[in-house]
Every structure is written in C-alpha cells, then in structure tokens.
Amino acid sequence: MEQTANPTIIKSPIPQKTVSGFKENPKAWVKKNIIKIILVLLAIGVILEVIFGGISLFSASGGKVPTTQVSGLKDASISLVPNKTSYRTGDEVEVDVRLFTGGYSTDSTDLVVKYDPVFLTPKTGTFAKAGTLYSEYPALQVDKVSNLIGISGITVPAKEGFNGAGVFAKLYFTALKDGQTQLSIDFQPGGTADSNVVLTGSTNDILGFIKNADILINGSDTGAPAVNNNSCDSFRQNCLDSSGNSGVQVCSGGSTKEGSCGYDAEFTTSCGVCSAQ
C-alpha cells in the first residue's frame, strides 16, 4: 500500500517588530508607513494593468498587435482580385474590381481591362456588374475585337462623391484553355484615355497604383480563396471630405505591415464616413 508523505510547509515569518508596532498603535503605524503603502499599491496596479492589457490586445488581434497609427493620404488604387487562385477549363472566372481612394473624395472612376481571348472569354450578357460606389454607371462595355472591357462610374450633381474602399464592379469570364494568363488594367500615369480616378471638384487623376490579376487555368485542380496570415480587423485612415475638410475614417479589414494595420486590396472591405477632426 502506497503512503503519501505529509508535505512540509515553510512559513515566512513576519518580523516581530512590524507586528508589535502595528498591534500597539495601528493608526500611527499606518501614518508612518503611508508612503510605502501607496507605492506598493501603485506598483500592484501598474503590474495588473500591463498583464491584463497585454492579454486583451494579444487576444483581440489573434496574436498580432498592430499600432493605432493613422494612415496618411495616398494615391488611389485599383486592384483585380479573382475569387479563386486557379480554375478548370469551362469554369466561371469571377473577378472583383477593388477601388481604394486613399482618403480622397472622388467624382468618378474609369476602368479599362485587357484580357487574352486564347484563355478567357467574357460571359455573354453578364460580362460585368456595376457596383454601388457611385450614383451612376453610364458605361459597361466589351470590345471583343480589341479584347477590352470598359466600365465607368460617376457622381451625379447634388450627390456626394465616393471616399473609401469597396467593390467598384465585378467581371465574369469563362476559362477556355489550360495555362497561365493575366487580366491587366490599362493605365499610364498622366493618361486620359485609360483607367483613372478623378478627384472631387477637379479634373485631376489621382490613380497611382494598380494590381493586375494572374489567372491559372488547370484542368486537374481548383484553388481556394487566398488566406491572410497577417490580418487585422481595422485601421484609421486620414481623409478629406468633398469640401476639403481634414478628417479620419475607419476602414474594415487589412493587413499588418511593419507593425501597423493598413489597406490590403484583398481583405479591406469598406471605409466609414470621413469625420472631421
């Protein structure tokens, strides 16, 4: 039969002088040691705040703790984001056109996309669907001779221009042949007959960045949507409203880069109203 040894408990004795002093005159003892007591309580409070604050931040960001830095104003960007990484022949290829205005208010956006007819053909009747970022979409066109798709979104008078991030439009193709191809945005800095994003109340093109879409057509496999291993929930973006007033807007979704959450074409879904500061 097994026997359990009785544990030896070692108690750290409180100095007799401290005990005696407290018993003899508690008020005098507290008054004499009040500074030490306050310092000890403050130290305990700071330690608890660091521990629980760190746990809270770590948990909320899934192990990543981005800073609260506000992103500065930047050039607008247009990105083509496929719904999968690869397709089979005959599959529908759906591509989001993601627009980010960089914090600026915009009156219109024009998009021109070129495709390779050897690998992709626009779906008949539903080659594109307009988004809701602008009040009107006067042009959704496909040119099968030049292999171009054109989409325009504009702000009508008395309506607010678009400021933020979102899906400008969706494109739909059918995969024709195995291989690697690319959907490319027609853009040249300073050009006027290509893709552009126009600043509110002006004719200035603020488009500064584009992201094309690489399409893999593979008869034996289909790819899952991209996974963001550096995800963050939201970020704050400096902005200018339609009257030119400075403010900040909160954008949902993004990626952490250099310790700060910021815009990501694949994962930022929207931005709130530009609130004056």
N, C-alpha and C positions, 0 to 999 in steps of 0.2 A: 504493500500500500504506500502510495506516494505521500510524502509530507510536504506541506508548504511552509517555508521559513517565514517567520514573522519579520516584516520589514523594520529596519531601524530608522526612525525618524529623527533627524537632526534639526533642532530649532536654533535659529539665530537669536540670541538674547538681545533685548533692548537695553541699552546702557541704563544702569540703575539710577544714575544721576538725572537722566532725562525723565524717567518715570517718576522719581521723587519730586522733581521740580514741577511737573505737571499736576501731580496729586496735591501738593502743598498749596499752590496758588495758580489755578488754570488760567485765569484772566491775565495775570502778569506774565505767565509763560507764553501765551498767545501773542500778547502785545510785544514782548521781547523778540519773538521769532516771526513776526508778521511778514517781514520782507522775504524771509526764506520760504514761508508757506506760499506766498503769492508767486514767487519764482518757480516753485515746484509745480503749482497748478498750471501756470502758463506753459511750462515745458511739456506737461502731460497733454494739454490742449493742442499744442503745435504738433506733437507726435501723432495724436489721433487724427488730426486733420490731414496730415500728409499720408497716413496709411489709408484712410477711407477715401480720400480724394483720388489717390493713385489707383485704387481698386476700381472706383467708379469710372474714371477716364479710360482705363485699360479695357474694362468690360464693354463700355459703350461703343468703342471703335474696333471691337474684335481683335484686340491685341495691338492695334496701331493707334498712336496718339498724335494726330495732326495738330498743328498750331492753329490759333484763331486769327492768323494774319489775313488781311483783306487783300484780295487780288486786284491789281491795278487795271486801268483801262487798257484794252489791247485791240488790235485789228480783228475784224470779223473773220469767221472761218466757215467753210462748207465742207462737210465730210460725207462720203458714201459708205454706208455701213450695211453689209449683207446680213441676212438673218441666220446664215449658217457659214461654216468655213469651207464646205465642199458640197457638191451636188452630183446626182446621177443624170445621165442623158435623159431628157424628157421632163426633168423636174422644173417646177416653177422657181425662178430666182427672184426673191423679193429683196429690195434694197431701200433702206431708209436714207433720205437726204437730210442730214442733221445740220441745222444752222445755229451758230452762236455769234451774237453781235458784239461780244467783248465789252458789254456795258453801255454801248451806244444805242440811241433810239434810231430806227431806220424807217424809211418811207417805202422801200421796195427791194426786191431781190430778183435777179435773173439768173437762171441756171442753164448751161449748155453742157450736155454729156455725150461723149462719143463711145460707141460700142463696136465690137468686131463681129460682123454678121456670120463669120465662119463658126463661131462658138455660141452666139446668143442672137435671139430674135425677139423684138418687143411683142408682148402678148397682144393679140388682136382685140381692139375695143377697150382693153383695160391696161394699156401700157404704162399709165401713170395715174395717180390720185393726188389731188391737191390737199395740202394740209389746212390748218386753220390759223396760222400765224398772222396772215394778212387778211384784210377785209375782202379783197377780190383777187381771183386768179384768172386774168384775162386770156392767158395762153398756156395750153398744154398741147404740144405739137411733136410729131415724129416725122423725120425725113429719112426714108429707107434708101434713098439714093446716096445721101451723104453720111448715112448711119449716125444721125444726131437726134437727140431728144432735147426739146426746149420747154422750159416752164418759167412763168413769170408770176410774181405775187406783188400786189401794190396796196397802198393805203389810200382809201378814198377820202376826199375832203371831209373835215369835221370828225374824222376818226383818228385815234391815237396810233402812232407807228409802233412797230414791233421792237421790243427791247428784251433780250434774254436768250434762252436756248430752247430748241424744240425741233420737231419734225416738219421741215418745210414741205416735203412731198414724199411719195413712195413710188418706186419704179418696179415694173414687173416684166420679166423676160422668161423665155423658155430656153433651157440648156439643150444645145444641138449636138455637141460633139465633145468627146473626152479631150482634155487638155487644160492648159493654163491661159487665162485671158485677163483683160483688165477693162474696167469701166473708168474712163478718165474724164475729169472736169476740164472743159476748155477755159483756160484762164491765163491772161498775160497782164502783169501789173501795168496799169495805165490804159489798158484796152477798153473800148466802149462797146464792141460788138460781141463780147464774150460774157462769161459769168461775172456778176458784180453785185455788191450790196451797197445801197445808196443811203447816205446819212440824212436824217430828217432835216427838212428845210434847206437842202442844198442839192448840188449835183455831184458831190464828192463820193467816189467809190472807196469804201473802207475795207473791202475784202483784201486780206493779206495772207491767208493760209488756206490751202485745200488739201484734202486727203482722198486719193483715188481708192477704188475697190479692186482687190485681186480676187478673181473667181477661179476656183479649181473645180473642174468637172471630171469626176472619177466614177466609172461605171460600177465599181465594187464597194463604194463607201459613201456615207453621208456624214457631214460634220456637225457637231453640236455647237450651239452659240458660244461665243467667247466668254471666258471666266476672268473676272477681275481680281487678282490676288493682292492688289493694293487699294482696295475700295475704301471710300469714306462716304459718310452719309450726306454731307452738305458743305458748302463753302460760302463765304461772303465776297461779293463782287462790287467794286466801285462802279458807279454808273452815272450817266447823265440823262435826265428825262427829256421830253420833247421840247421843253422850254430852255434847256441848257443848264438846269439846276443840278448841282452835285448831290449824290446820294449813295445808298448802299442797297443792294438786292441780295436775297438769299437764294442760292441755286441748289437744287436737289441732286445728289449723286455726284461722284467724281472719283479721282484717283489721287493718292498721296505721292507727291514728288518733293524730294528734299525736305521732308518733314511737314509739308503744307498741303492741304486739300485744295484741288483746283479742277478746272474744266477737263473733261475727258469726252471725246466725241462719241464713244460707245456707251458710256454709262451716265452722263449727265442728262437728266430727263427734262428739266424745266428750271426757270428762274422766276422769282416773285417780282412784284412791282418795285420799281426804283423809288425808294423812300428817301426824301430829302433829309439831310443831317444838319 
